[in-house]
Amino acid sequence: MKRTLALGLVGVLLLSRSPSLVAQTTIISITASPARPAIGEQVAVTISGSGSLSGISFYVVEATAYGVPTTVTGPIVLTSFPMSVSTTFPKPVVYYLEVRAQQGKVPIRRDSLIAIWPLVTDIATPRTGIFAGKAATITIVGRGKPCPSLTVDFGDGTGLITLSNVALPLPLQHTFAKAGSFTASVRTTTRECTGQASRIVSVGTVMP
């Protein structure tokens, strides 16, 4: 009876020292900011978890319908929880955000996101106000790699401006000839850049 008990205790000790049980890793979340990035945009990916970091790495993988998925980022060895990794996405497709052990093919956790084309989101005007006869900075707001082509209309009758290979955000100098309210607008003109925006611009009279 005593011998059986002793063997049982030895078995428990050996089991408790097993690397597969001691070196457990739990990945709680993989979050990207922004959650729906534009291609070429810097994205912060944060991996949260607990347990052993031995041999744990992060990958960004382009999902493909056929063939072998393409690794875009990685392996990046995780050194702490949480850990933030900076990356970009080159194409407007689905990507897997993966955490793997010992550079294995099967991820401990896999999340996915969709990267989109460069995006125009807004038109910004200076907080100090805009006055007739004085140059003002009107900013086309957006994100992602340069936009191939877009048009801008300041709404004051000066006509459309067509711009190419536009890095966003884009500050533009414009002078309104007279006071009043004008609707400034921007539109993308190619498939490889999306979005449009408009804003009512209030132009005041310069006080003497």
N, C-alpha and C positions, 0 to 999 in steps of 0.2 A: 504493500500500500504506500509506504514512504517513498520507495523507489519510483513508483508511478507518478506520485505527486512531484518529485524532484524533476523528472523528465518533462512533466507538464510545465513547470516553471521555466526550465531551459528553453522550451519551445516558445513560451511567451516572450522571453528576452530576445531570442533570435528574431522573432516576428516584429518586435517593436523597433529593432535596429535596421529593418529592411529599408533600403533607399526608396523603394517604390511607395512606402507608406509615410516615411519621415519627410521626404522631399516633395510634398504635395504643393501644387500651385493652383490657385483659384483666380480666374480673371473675372472681375465683377463687371467691367464695362470697357468699351472702346468707343470714344466719342471724338467726332471731328468738328472743328469750328473754322469756317462755317460748315453747317451740316450738308449743304448742297453747294459745293464749291464750283467756281468757274475754272475752266482749264487755264493753266499757267498761274493760278492764284496760290499764294502761300497758305497752307492749311496746317493748323496745329491739331495733331492727333494725341489724345491723352488716354493712356492705358492705366486703369485702376485694378488693383487686385491684392492678394495676400499670399503668404507662403514663400516657398523657395524661389529664388531667381536664377538658380544654377541652370545654365544652358537654355534660358528662355529668350527668344528673339521675336522681333516684330517684322512683319512683311506687308507691303502693299502689292496686290496682285491684280492684273487686268483680267477680268473674267472673259472667257471666250467660249463661243458655242461649240467650236470644234478645235481639236488639237490641244497642245499643252499651254496652260495659262502663262502669261508673261509677267515676271516679277519686275515691278517698277521701282520699289524701294525695299532694301533689306538684303541680308539679315542685319537688323540693328539690335544689338544685345541690350536687354533691359537691365538696368542697374539699381532701380528703386521703384517703389509703388507710392503714389502715382508717378508716371513718367510721361513727359511730353516730347513728341517727335514732330519735326517740321518736314513737310513734303509738298509736292505739287502733282497734278494729274494732267497728263499730256493729251488725252483724247476725251471726247464727250461720250463715255461708255460707263458700264458698271465696273466697280472695283471692289475687291475683297480686302478688308483690313483683318489681318490674321496674326495671332500669337501662337508660336510653335515651340515645342520642347526639343532640344538637341538637334535643331535644324531638320526636324522631321517633316514629312509631307502632310501628315494629318494635323490640323490646327487644334489647339486647346480651345480656342474660341475664334469664330469668324463672324464679322459683321460686314455689311455691304453699304455702299453709297453710289450715287450717280453723279458724275461730273457733267457740267453743262457748258455750252458755248459761252464766250465772253458776254457780259450782260450790262446794258445801260439801265440805270435804276432811278436817276433823279437829275434835277437841275438845281443848283445851289446859287444863291445870291448873297452879296455881302451884308453883314449885320449893320454896318454903318450907313446903309441906305444908298440909293442910286439917284443921281441928279442929272438933269438935262445939260448937255454940253460937256459933261465930264466923263472920262473913260471909267468904266466899271468892269470888274472881273465876274464873269458868269461861268460857273464851273459845271461841266458835264460829268456827272458822277456815275461810276460803274466799277466793275471788277473783272479780273481775268487778264489774259494776254491781250496785246493790241487788237483793236477792232479794225477789220479790213476797210470798212467804209461806213460813214454815217452822214446825215444832213442836219444842219442846225438852222432854225428860223427864229430870229429875235422878236418877230411879231410887229415890227415897227415900219414895215414896208421896204426894208433894205434888201429883201430877197433871201433865197436859200444859199447856204454855204455848204459845199460838199468837202468833206475831209477824208483822207485816206490814212491807213495804218495808224490809228489813233490809240495812244496809250491812255488808259483811264486810271484815275480821274483826269480830266482835261480842262485847265483854266483858259478861258478866252476873254480877250479884251474887246469891249464894245462900247460905243458912245451913242446914246439916245439923243436925238436932236431936240426933242421937245418933251415936256412933262405929260404924264398920263399913265394909263394902265395898258400893258402889252402882254400878250401870251407868248412866251418863249417856248419853243418845242425842239425836240431832238428825236430822230428816227434812225434806226439802223437800216441798211440797204442791202445786206448780204445774209445768206443763211448762216455764215460762220460767226455771226454776232447778233444777239437778240435784244429785245427790249425797246421801249420808247418812254418818253417822259415829257411833261409840260409843266409850266409854272407861270402864274400871273406875276409880272414884274411891275412894281409901282415906281414910277420915276417922278421925282419931285423937282421943284424949281429951286435953283440955288439962290439963297437969300443974300441980299447985298451986304 
